[in-house]
Amino acid sequence: MDKAQQASEKIAPQTLEEALALLARRDAELAALRDVQQQWVHAVSHDLRAPLRHVLAFNPLIAELLQQAAPSADDLQEACSFLQTMDQSAKRMAAMFDGLLLLSRAARQPLQWQAVDLQAMLQRLQVQLQARNPGHNIEWRLPATAVVVQGDAQLLEQALTAALSNAVKFSHQQIQAQIAVTVEEVSEAMQILVRDNGAGFDGSRADRLFGIFQRMHRDSEFDGVGTGLALIQSICQRHGGQASIEAQLGQGCTLRLSWPQSASFPSQ
């Protein structure tokens, strides 16, 4: 039996209940795709316009200042300030495009199903993130025993990298940051919980954070463009799961990744 035949047998429903479950999952996938399409339209037509407006608005002002026969020191200083704003806006737009590209790739690449050692992956990511933040005092608590989940290893690593990177970033102001990852088996799903004691946010607005370019904090407080949680949600949904988040302002947050362990794999 070749791999294609084995894959088709894993996907094809064998009973009426499995067929109904598959139809329900496909309906949910279509609804999610329509929601994502609306988010992309809004992101391109609205969110990307903000940094572009800065570039377009300051260009004629700079030209006006520098076209004078002998610009004063104040004029030159003002022109430099405008150029700095344009540079920041261009860099932000580039980061937004990078985020959209990452989302697009994660949504389109074929799923390569395999058994993934979650404990080993988390330990590797911990080493990488700690090396990138040498001055950040972090107390890590990861699963003490091996945990195996089914899924695409590359996409799962992207989701966990985004989740842990957020935890590191938003706990950066803590003297003793605490980041904990636990895994719970609930029904036919693995619940991967990422907790931190960072800045947190108003929990009543949690649902909107999974949209593209959605943020709760000002750029001056924390960097980023707001695509990390959207990426996590997209990857979870491709595996037939869901992501959710809970938080309180000033008391950190808990990100929950529901990762199905059903024997019948979701569609590609």
Secondary structure, 3 states (H helix, E strand, C coil): CCHHHHHHHHHCCCCHHHHHHHHHHHHHHHHHHHHHHHHHHHHHHHHCHHHHHHHHHHHHHHHHHHCCCCCCHHHHHHHHHHHHHHHHHHHHHHHHHHHHHHHHHHHHCCCCEEEEEHHHHHHHHHHHHHHHCCCCCEEEECCCCCCEEEEEHHHHHHHHHHHHHHHHHHCCCCCCEEEEEEEEEECCEEEEEEEECCCCCCHHHHHHHHCCCCCCCCCCCCCCCCCHHHHHHHHHHHCCCEEEEEECCCCCEEEEEEEECCCCCCCC
